[in-house]
């Protein structure tokens, strides 16, 4: 069985993952949503990241979820993140600073296809820049969008502008407290 390549993003209603200043504090999950995300990534064996997403996420190695005083949902996510392998694509990053992490200079479509065919667990791709390469190559199998009730006007788009995909809705869920809506699609 071929593993799935899954794109997961939280975006504003108008399709941005961050505002013009690079802030995404408006998208921080509450406990209910965080628990849902933990269950979503539980089957993931490999995270594919661009440089910026890796630099954002590497805090889960030792900063976030590592203290007994941290909420259980954060400790659970940190445990999941640390247990998975990470592959970082960057031409400028000199080295990676977390265990179970490899650095690659170029995004190789054939290598990703091979990884998917051999992997015993799913893969996720994080960051819209890197994900755009996978979307263009037809590698993305599923998309999980968490649509937040914010309009940012400008910023970094969550989905590439130059890709056309037919998607099938698998599941939807509304988080009452935050107003965030989760949309789960499969590439048709």
PyMOL commands that set and color helices and strands:
alter all, ss='L'
color gray80, all
select helices_A, chain A and resi 25-27+31-41+51-61+72-83+109-118+128-136
alter helices_A, ss='H'
color red, helices_A
select strands_A, chain A and resi 5-12+16-18+44-50+85-89+101-104+122-126+142-148+156-157+167-174+181-187
alter strands_A, ss='S'
color yellow, strands_A
deselect
rebuild
show_as cartoon
